Amino acid sequence: MSEPIKIGRRLSFDFGDKRIGIATSDSESILVTPYGTIINDGELSLNLQSVFKEVDPVYVVVGDPKHLSGNESANSRSVMEFATKIRQVFSGPIYFVDERLSTQNANSRMRDIGKTEKESKAIIDQIAAASILESALLNEKSGAEVGRLF
C-alpha cells in the first residue's frame, strides 16, 4: 500500500510571454481550481511573492513547453528563467510537468461549455495551469514522480 500524499496545497503555473496562468489544489489535493492570471511584466516578482504568501504551497509545478516530439522548445529557456524567479521566493520543490496540448485542451473545454475564444481569453491560461496541476497530482497519487525536479 502506498503512503498517503502530503497534506497541503499545490500550485501550478502555465508560463507565457505575456500572461501566466495559475491554478491551485485544496490541501487534500482533491480539487484543482483556477486561481488567477498574472501579467509577465516588471511586477512579476512582486506578484509571485503575493501568490506564494497567500497559497503557501508544499510544491510548485511549472508547465514544460516541449515540442510534440518531446524535444525542448524555444520557450524552454524562458520557463527555466521563470523557475529561477520562483526559486527567489520559494525554497520547496519545483517540478516541470509536460504541458504539451494543455492550452489546446483548455480551449476545447471552453468550447464544450459554449465559450468563444474571445470570451475564454481571460481565463484560458488558468485552465491550462489547472490541467498541468491535474497531471502532476495524478502522477503523485499513483506513486510516480510528480515531474522533473528543478
Backbone as CSV, one residue per row, in Angstrom:
resi,resn,N_x,N_y,N_z,CA_x,CA_y,CA_z,C_x,C_y,C_z
1,MET,0.842,-1.187,0.000,0.000,0.000,0.000,0.881,1.242,0.000
2,SER,0.572,2.216,-0.839,1.406,3.414,-0.927,1.063,4.399,0.192
3,GLU,2.037,5.249,0.474,1.835,6.270,1.507,0.836,7.306,1.034
4,PRO,0.046,7.860,1.952,-0.847,8.953,1.552,-0.006,10.173,1.173
5,ILE,-0.546,10.984,0.272,0.215,12.153,-0.136,0.177,13.208,0.969
6,LYS,1.191,14.045,0.962,1.342,15.075,1.984,0.190,16.082,1.907
7,ILE,-0.336,16.440,3.066,-1.401,17.442,3.150,-0.793,18.815,2.859
8,GLY,-1.480,19.591,2.066,-1.041,20.943,1.730,-1.401,21.271,0.298
9,ARG,-1.496,22.528,0.032,-1.874,22.982,-1.305,-0.717,22.852,-2.282
10,ARG,-1.062,22.630,-3.531,-0.111,22.615,-4.619,-0.418,23.816,-5.508
11,LEU,0.589,24.289,-6.212,0.456,25.488,-7.036,1.049,25.195,-8.406
12,SER,0.368,25.608,-9.463,0.920,25.390,-10.798,0.832,26.646,-11.644
13,PHE,1.772,26.709,-12.589,1.873,27.856,-13.488,1.910,27.386,-14.933
14,ASP,1.159,28.073,-15.784,1.259,27.921,-17.231,1.915,29.201,-17.723
15,PHE,3.229,29.121,-17.973,4.018,30.300,-18.315,3.768,30.731,-19.754
16,GLY,3.640,32.038,-19.931,3.536,32.629,-21.260,4.294,33.931,-21.305
17,ASP,4.686,34.337,-22.486,5.451,35.580,-22.636,4.670,36.797,-22.157
18,LYS,3.340,36.767,-22.287,2.510,37.905,-21.874,1.775,37.648,-20.563
19,ARG,1.191,36.438,-20.436,0.389,36.110,-19.264,0.843,34.777,-18.681
20,ILE,0.636,34.636,-17.367,0.968,33.396,-16.674,-0.282,32.945,-15.927
21,GLY,-0.794,31.787,-16.316,-1.967,31.228,-15.656,-1.549,30.495,-14.398
22,ILE,-2.407,30.559,-13.380,-2.116,29.942,-12.093,-3.313,29.094,-11.667
23,ALA,-3.010,27.925,-11.097,-4.050,27.062,-10.522,-3.535,26.522,-9.192
24,THR,-4.457,26.142,-8.330,-4.098,25.589,-7.022,-4.946,24.349,-6.751
25,SER,-4.479,23.591,-5.776,-5.289,22.484,-5.274,-5.746,22.849,-3.869
26,ASP,-6.727,22.116,-3.371,-7.079,22.249,-1.964,-6.022,21.492,-1.156
27,SER,-6.049,21.594,0.142,-4.996,20.998,0.971,-4.996,19.475,0.932
28,GLU,-6.118,18.851,0.578,-6.175,17.391,0.470,-5.887,16.909,-0.945
29,SER,-5.648,17.851,-1.857,-5.351,17.548,-3.272,-6.474,16.784,-3.952
30,ILE,-7.699,17.151,-3.621,-8.864,16.546,-4.255,-9.337,17.429,-5.412
31,LEU,-9.402,18.730,-5.165,-9.885,19.670,-6.167,-8.761,20.542,-6.706
32,VAL,-8.779,20.762,-8.003,-7.876,21.713,-8.648,-8.739,22.853,-9.145
33,THR,-8.315,24.071,-8.830,-9.110,25.247,-9.151,-8.254,26.305,-9.836
34,PRO,-8.774,26.916,-10.912,-8.069,28.065,-11.472,-7.937,29.139,-10.398
35,TYR,-6.774,29.748,-10.300,-6.501,30.717,-9.238,-6.479,32.140,-9.772
36,GLY,-5.823,32.349,-10.894,-5.723,33.691,-11.441,-4.731,33.739,-12.580
37,THR,-4.575,34.933,-13.115,-3.613,35.184,-14.179,-2.806,36.407,-13.783
38,ILE,-1.497,36.311,-13.932,-0.656,37.472,-13.696,0.020,37.858,-15.007
39,ILE,0.282,39.130,-15.135,0.930,39.644,-16.333,2.436,39.449,-16.180
40,ASN,3.063,39.003,-17.242,4.505,38.795,-17.247,5.170,40.130,-17.587
41,ASP,5.370,40.935,-16.554,5.941,42.270,-16.747,6.886,42.605,-15.603
42,GLY,7.209,43.849,-15.432,8.128,44.291,-14.389,7.632,44.055,-12.977
43,GLU,6.355,43.761,-12.803,5.769,43.493,-11.492,5.749,42.001,-11.153
44,LEU,6.323,41.177,-12.017,6.228,39.732,-11.864,6.733,39.252,-10.508
45,SER,7.886,39.710,-10.088,8.442,39.248,-8.809,7.526,39.591,-7.642
46,LEU,6.982,40.798,-7.639,6.056,41.201,-6.570,4.781,40.362,-6.610
47,ASN,4.277,40.109,-7.804,3.070,39.297,-7.933,3.314,37.864,-7.467
48,LEU,4.490,37.316,-7.778,4.818,35.970,-7.310,4.876,35.929,-5.785
49,GLN,5.492,36.931,-5.181,5.560,36.976,-3.718,4.167,36.951,-3.116
50,SER,3.269,37.713,-3.687,1.899,37.774,-3.190,1.199,36.420,-3.310
51,VAL,1.357,35.763,-4.447,0.730,34.453,-4.661,1.269,33.446,-3.648
52,PHE,2.589,33.412,-3.476,3.180,32.433,-2.563,2.803,32.706,-1.113
53,LYS,2.672,33.962,-0.762,2.255,34.304,0.606,0.835,33.803,0.872
54,GLU,-0.031,33.940,-0.108,-1.428,33.531,0.072,-1.603,32.016,0.006
55,VAL,-0.947,31.358,-0.939,-1.179,29.931,-1.165,-0.328,29.053,-0.248
56,ASP,0.908,29.418,-0.005,1.833,28.645,0.837,1.847,27.162,0.430
57,PRO,2.299,26.874,-0.800,2.220,25.508,-1.316,3.291,24.574,-0.758
58,VAL,3.017,23.260,-0.843,4.022,22.262,-0.479,4.968,22.025,-1.641
59,TYR,4.471,22.219,-2.862,5.333,22.201,-4.034,4.708,22.996,-5.157
60,VAL,5.534,23.249,-6.189,5.122,24.035,-7.345,5.339,23.213,-8.603
61,VAL,4.433,23.376,-9.533,4.531,22.734,-10.838,4.541,23.831,-11.898
62,VAL,5.469,23.717,-12.829,5.546,24.644,-13.956,5.417,23.824,-15.230
63,GLY,4.572,24.271,-16.130,4.414,23.570,-17.403,5.696,23.586,-18.202
64,ASP,6.086,22.425,-18.712,7.301,22.256,-19.506,6.905,22.252,-20.980
65,PRO,7.232,23.331,-21.704,6.738,23.502,-23.074,7.553,22.746,-24.124
66,LYS,7.433,21.435,-24.129,8.163,20.634,-25.107,7.405,20.583,-26.429
67,HIS,8.150,20.286,-27.498,7.521,20.020,-28.784,6.795,18.684,-28.695
68,LEU,5.897,18.430,-29.625,5.190,17.157,-29.640,6.157,15.983,-29.725
69,SER,7.334,16.222,-30.313,8.359,15.180,-30.418,9.001,14.856,-29.076
70,GLY,8.809,15.748,-28.090,9.432,15.564,-26.783,10.696,16.381,-26.613
71,ASN,11.156,17.024,-27.687,12.348,17.865,-27.603,12.010,19.218,-26.989
72,GLU,13.038,19.880,-26.436,12.825,21.203,-25.855,12.376,22.188,-26.926
73,SER,11.569,23.143,-26.507,11.076,24.168,-27.420,11.848,25.460,-27.210
74,ALA,11.561,26.443,-28.040,12.184,27.755,-27.899,11.804,28.396,-26.570
75,ASN,10.636,28.049,-26.039,10.183,28.619,-24.767,10.801,27.941,-23.550
76,SER,11.492,26.834,-23.739,12.073,26.110,-22.606,13.013,26.991,-21.793
77,ARG,13.823,27.801,-22.454,14.763,28.681,-21.747,13.998,29.716,-20.908
78,SER,12.937,30.288,-21.472,12.122,31.261,-20.739,11.493,30.633,-19.505
79,VAL,11.051,29.381,-19.625,10.440,28.688,-18.493,11.489,28.427,-17.405
80,MET,12.716,28.116,-17.800,13.796,27.922,-16.818,14.087,29.232,-16.076
81,GLU,14.085,30.343,-16.796,14.289,31.646,-16.167,13.140,31.959,-15.208
82,PHE,11.922,31.598,-15.595,10.767,31.793,-14.727,10.910,30.959,-13.455
83,ALA,11.341,29.720,-13.587,11.546,28.860,-12.416,12.604,29.462,-11.490
84,THR,13.599,30.115,-12.056,14.622,30.790,-11.250,13.997,31.929,-10.449
85,LYS,13.053,32.641,-11.040,12.337,33.701,-10.306,11.517,33.099,-9.165
86,ILE,10.881,31.958,-9.433,10.112,31.283,-8.389,11.042,30.909,-7.236
87,ARG,12.219,30.395,-7.568,13.174,29.963,-6.544,13.542,31.118,-5.611
88,GLN,13.482,32.346,-6.077,13.801,33.504,-5.248,12.785,33.720,-4.135
89,VAL,11.566,33.175,-4.312,10.519,33.361,-3.296,10.028,32.058,-2.683
90,PHE,10.532,30.906,-3.176,10.029,29.618,-2.718,11.183,28.623,-2.649
91,SER,11.372,28.032,-1.468,12.502,27.115,-1.281,12.117,25.643,-1.429
92,GLY,10.835,25.354,-1.607,10.387,23.967,-1.727,10.587,23.399,-3.120
93,PRO,10.096,22.191,-3.340,10.263,21.539,-4.635,9.533,22.268,-5.768
94,ILE,10.221,22.381,-6.891,9.649,22.919,-8.127,9.797,21.826,-9.176
95,TYR,8.682,21.440,-9.773,8.694,20.378,-10.781,8.271,20.931,-12.137
96,PHE,8.889,20.395,-13.177,8.449,20.666,-14.539,7.589,19.484,-14.982
97,VAL,6.397,19.785,-15.484,5.470,18.759,-15.946,5.132,19.050,-17.401
98,ASP,5.139,18.009,-18.198,4.844,18.122,-19.626,3.521,18.852,-19.819
99,GLU,3.569,19.920,-20.600,2.339,20.689,-20.834,1.870,20.585,-22.276
100,ARG,2.432,19.661,-23.035,2.001,19.538,-24.430,0.485,19.407,-24.485
101,LEU,-0.094,20.197,-25.312,-1.543,20.207,-25.577,-2.387,20.770,-24.440
102,SER,-1.784,21.292,-23.367,-2.609,21.812,-22.261,-3.475,22.991,-22.694
103,THR,-2.914,23.905,-23.486,-3.703,25.057,-23.932,-4.782,24.618,-24.916
104,GLN,-4.441,23.668,-25.811,-5.447,23.166,-26.740,-6.576,22.473,-25.981
105,ASN,-6.218,21.692,-24.952,-7.246,21.035,-24.134,-8.103,22.058,-23.402
106,ALA,-7.467,23.129,-22.930,-8.209,24.184,-22.239,-9.182,24.858,-23.203
107,ASN,-8.725,25.134,-24.420,-9.609,25.733,-25.420,-10.787,24.810,-25.724
108,SER,-10.515,23.522,-25.804,-11.569,22.546,-26.061,-12.590,22.533,-24.924
109,ARG,-12.105,22.587,-23.696,-13.025,22.625,-22.540,-13.932,23.848,-22.604
110,MET,-13.346,24.979,-22.963,-14.137,26.209,-23.016,-15.173,26.137,-24.135
111,ARG,-14.800,25.582,-25.286,-15.774,25.409,-26.370,-16.908,24.489,-25.932
112,ASP,-16.555,23.437,-25.168,-17.564,22.481,-24.695,-18.625,23.143,-23.827
113,ILE,-18.257,24.206,-23.133,-19.250,24.897,-22.293,-19.831,26.129,-22.990
114,GLY,-19.527,26.253,-24.305,-20.158,27.296,-25.100,-19.451,28.634,-25.104
115,LYS,-18.204,28.688,-24.698,-17.468,29.952,-24.685,-16.659,30.108,-25.968
116,THR,-16.667,31.306,-26.515,-15.845,31.584,-27.691,-14.400,31.807,-27.245
117,GLU,-13.498,31.811,-28.224,-12.087,32.049,-27.905,-11.909,33.434,-27.267
118,LYS,-12.645,34.414,-27.757,-12.548,35.764,-27.201,-13.049,35.786,-25.753
119,GLU,-14.156,35.094,-25.482,-14.701,35.032,-24.115,-13.764,34.265,-23.174
120,SER,-13.008,33.339,-23.723,-12.138,32.476,-22.922,-10.770,33.083,-22.637
121,LYS,-10.399,34.104,-23.378,-9.033,34.634,-23.310,-8.594,34.975,-21.887
122,ALA,-9.487,35.517,-21.093,-9.130,35.955,-19.744,-8.793,34.796,-18.813
123,ILE,-9.344,33.612,-19.070,-9.110,32.503,-18.137,-8.432,31.281,-18.747
124,ILE,-8.151,31.318,-20.047,-7.608,30.134,-20.706,-6.285,29.693,-20.088
125,ASP,-5.444,30.631,-19.679,-4.154,30.279,-19.068,-4.356,29.614,-17.709
126,GLN,-5.389,30.024,-16.989,-5.705,29.397,-15.700,-6.178,27.960,-15.904
127,ILE,-6.987,27.746,-16.935,-7.481,26.404,-17.234,-6.314,25.506,-17.633
128,ALA,-5.372,26.047,-18.420,-4.181,25.274,-18.808,-3.351,24.939,-17.569
129,ALA,-3.204,25.891,-16.642,-2.460,25.632,-15.397,-3.153,24.549,-14.578
130,ALA,-4.475,24.561,-14.569,-5.228,23.524,-13.847,-4.977,22.148,-14.468
131,SER,-4.938,22.091,-15.780,-4.668,20.835,-16.471,-3.268,20.306,-16.127
132,ILE,-2.291,21.197,-16.060,-0.922,20.826,-15.700,-0.885,20.285,-14.272
133,LEU,-1.596,20.957,-13.363,-1.618,20.514,-11.970,-2.345,19.177,-11.831
134,GLU,-3.415,18.985,-12.577,-4.116,17.699,-12.541,-3.188,16.562,-12.953
135,SER,-2.359,16.796,-13.974,-1.380,15.779,-14.401,-0.392,15.478,-13.288
136,ALA,0.098,16.522,-12.632,1.052,16.337,-11.541,0.429,15.542,-10.399
137,LEU,-0.812,15.858,-10.049,-1.482,15.150,-8.961,-1.736,13.683,-9.312
138,LEU,-2.073,13.417,-10.561,-2.250,12.018,-10.988,-0.938,11.257,-10.826
139,ASN,0.162,11.891,-11.216,1.473,11.265,-11.037,1.738,11.006,-9.554
140,GLU,1.513,12.027,-8.739,1.786,11.915,-7.309,0.936,10.817,-6.668
141,LYS,-0.335,10.790,-6.972,-1.241,9.817,-6.362,-0.953,8.388,-6.811
142,SER,-0.377,8.249,-7.990,-0.054,6.902,-8.486,1.310,6.432,-7.996
143,GLY,2.017,7.295,-7.273,3.326,6.931,-6.767,4.456,7.215,-7.745
144,ALA,4.145,7.819,-8.893,5.165,8.184,-9.880,5.799,9.518,-9.475
145,GLU,6.866,9.865,-10.165,7.467,11.179,-9.960,6.458,12.248,-10.358
146,VAL,6.358,13.309,-9.568,5.441,14.399,-9.887,5.803,14.996,-11.236
147,GLY,7.083,15.190,-11.431,7.618,15.767,-12.654,9.124,15.792,-12.557
148,ARG,9.751,16.493,-13.508,11.206,16.632,-13.492,11.562,17.737,-12.503
149,LEU,12.378,17.410,-11.511,12.727,18.351,-10.452,13.665,19.433,-10.987
150,PHE,13.392,20.674,-10.608,14.233,21.833,-10.988,15.420,21.905,-10.070
